[in-house]
Amino acid sequence: MGRLAGKIAVVVGAGQTPGSTIGNGRATALRFAQEGATVLCVDRVLDSAEETVALITDKGGNASALFADVTSESDCAAITRTCVERYQRLDILHNNVGIGRGDRGVTSMTEQAWDDIFTTNVKAVMLTCKHAVPVMREQGAGVITNISSVAAVCAVGLVAYKSSKAALNAYTHALATANARYGVRANVISPGLMNTPMAIEGNVAAGRDRATVIAQRDARVPLGATMGSAWDVANAALFLASDEAGFITGINLPVDGGQSARIG
């Protein structure tokens, strides 16, 4: 029996940016399935979500795909509705969607970039939770995990991204305190420097040498001078979603090789 046997999990952002490594969302969907969960793989790129489903089902797991743009409330409502229609319940909601596109310095930030980043990184999570929480309350149980970033507390030049992730942390804290009496847990995972397609391929597309990008990022990690992988995030998510973490809610769990521990 797996650690999530019989559980129904929604992974939002279960597809990934193309690349040679695996992304956080896909790795988490696979890890959940390996431990017995049935996974609804949600992504705005349906083909990518279906690729994740194929990876799961090819190993004997259970999963299905769903298109959703989580900046749309109707799509977020449809995520919960579809999950309940297909599987009769919703035990785990894992939000793994975030962008930093267009982020700039304080004096050059555009209103559009700020709004886009906050809409995707904060509002979208609020919307998925808004529609999932009533189902979890009715069940008397549920787990929500939101993927933030150590950028919320570390010195970075990504002004809107940093601010949005700090807001996400605060939102999740409020979510946890408001829903503890219903048996619904909510936590944050804050990845540090990870070797994932989203982290690496954007730099390469901007003309930077891949090996140099990886070496520079590795050098900034205290633990072993090596970036983490999506599996590190997936394993943390598995723990928080499992009954092993049944007395844990409202936390922010860094998965960062000690990067945030350097503060102070």
Buried (B, 14 or more C-beta within 10 A) or exposed (E): EBBBEEBBBBBBBBBBBEBEBBBBBBBBBBBBBBBBBBBBBBBBBBEBBBBBBEBBEEEEBBBBBBBBEBBEBEBBBBBBEBBBEEBEBBBBBBBBBBBBEBBBEEEEBEEEBBEBBBBBBBBBBBBBBEBBBEBBBEBEBBBBBBBBBBBBBBEBEBBBBBBBBBBBBEBBBEBBEEBEEBBBBBBBBBBBBBBBBBBBBBBBEEEEEEEEBBEEBBEBBEEEEBBBBBBBBBBBBBBBBBEEBEEBBBBBBBBBBEBBEEEE
